[in-house]
Amino acid sequence: MNQDILTLAALVAAFVGVVKGYGVPAKHSSAIAIGVAAIFVLVPSTVRDTIITIAVIGLTASGAYSYVKTKDSGKDAS
């Protein structure tokens, strides 16, 4: 379950980054993140698995997923 949560957190962060890239103000980031997370949590698991597959393929192809992973891994632990 922890791996699923980590995967979903990375996907939510990637989606928020993409939305902010379209000019949505940063003050809306939390609401967008909660909305995207709610979709992942509330849909049936078969639908969620399909959405995750689509998201990983699409975000990887666009480079957004790689950007979020690189950005997060470079942060200081302090």
ZIBELSUL-V850685 format. One record per backbone hydrogen bond with DSSP energy under -1.0 kcal/mol. NH is the residue of the N-H (numbers start at 0). CO is the residue of the C=O. Records with the same first field share a line. If there is no record, write none. Layout:
BEGIN
NH=CO, CO
END
This chain:
BEGIN
4=0
5=1
6=2
7=3
8=4
9=5
10=6
11=7
12=8
13=9
14=10
15=11
16=12
17=13
18=14
19=15
20=16
21=18
22=19
23=18
27=24
28=25
31=27
32=28
33=29
34=30
35=31
36=32
37=33
38=34
39=35
40=36
41=37
42=38
47=43
48=44
49=45
50=46
51=47
52=48
53=49
54=50
55=51
56=52
57=53
58=54
59=55
60=56
61=57
62=58
64=58
66=62
67=63
68=64
69=65
70=66
71=67
72=68
73=69
74=71
END
